[in-house]
Amino acid sequence: MSDHTTMELMTVVAKLRQQDQLVFRMSQCQSWETMRPIFAELLRDTMSRMNAESDRIRALLVPEIRRVYAQPTQEDPSPHGHPRLAGPRDASNVDPIRQLDKPTDVGNDET
């Protein structure tokens, strides 16, 4: 493993340990009012970590998906006579390559 990968892994482990400590502190609270600030911190940290993970995944996958799907495939007739299934392009008039760069809008369905 590279030094950068090791450092990233150590950072994630440290964040998870910190979140475990917050969950334990919440379990020791006697009321929702004392639990609320800990819950807010836990939620904020969790959302931040999830967004960072999504950004890392997107940074790795989008270039690879573009590389694979940007090249047109040659239409080979299927040996069994059935039409070839092509994936997302069959279901939408929007080019899938352009869809990749758009952030997901929760609750904003454009269908």
QUIKAUR-V537939 format. One record per residue. N is the residue number from 1. RES is the residue in three letters. PHI is phi as a letter, one per 20 degrees, with the letter a starting at -180 (* if undefined). Layout:
# QUIKAUR-V537939
n:res:phi
N:RES:PHI
N:RES:PHI
This chain:
# QUIKAUR-V537939
n:res:phi
1:MET:*
2:SER:f
3:ASP:f
4:HIS:f
5:THR:f
6:THR:f
7:MET:f
8:GLU:f
9:LEU:f
10:MET:f
11:THR:f
12:VAL:f
13:VAL:f
14:ALA:f
15:LYS:f
16:LEU:f
17:ARG:f
18:GLN:f
19:GLN:f
20:ASP:g
21:GLN:f
22:LEU:f
23:VAL:f
24:PHE:f
25:ARG:g
26:MET:f
27:SER:f
28:GLN:e
29:CYS:f
30:GLN:e
31:SER:b
32:TRP:f
33:GLU:f
34:THR:f
35:MET:e
36:ARG:g
37:PRO:f
38:ILE:f
39:PHE:f
40:ALA:f
41:GLU:f
42:LEU:f
43:LEU:f
44:ARG:f
45:ASP:f
46:THR:f
47:MET:f
48:SER:f
49:ARG:f
50:MET:f
51:ASN:f
52:ALA:f
53:GLU:f
54:SER:f
55:ASP:f
56:ARG:f
57:ILE:f
58:ARG:f
59:ALA:f
60:LEU:e
61:LEU:e
62:VAL:g
63:PRO:f
64:GLU:f
65:ILE:f
66:ARG:f
67:ARG:g
68:VAL:f
69:TYR:e
70:ALA:f
71:GLN:e
72:PRO:f
73:THR:e
74:GLN:e
75:GLU:f
76:ASP:e
77:PRO:f
78:SER:f
79:PRO:f
80:HIS:e
81:GLY:n
82:HIS:e
83:PRO:f
84:ARG:f
85:LEU:e
86:ALA:d
87:GLY:n
88:PRO:g
89:ARG:f
90:ASP:f
91:ALA:e
92:SER:b
93:ASN:e
94:VAL:e
95:ASP:f
96:PRO:g
97:ILE:f
98:ARG:f
99:GLN:f
100:LEU:f
101:ASP:e
102:LYS:e
103:PRO:f
104:THR:f
105:ASP:e
106:VAL:f
107:GLY:n
108:ASN:d
109:ASP:e
110:GLU:d
111:THR:e
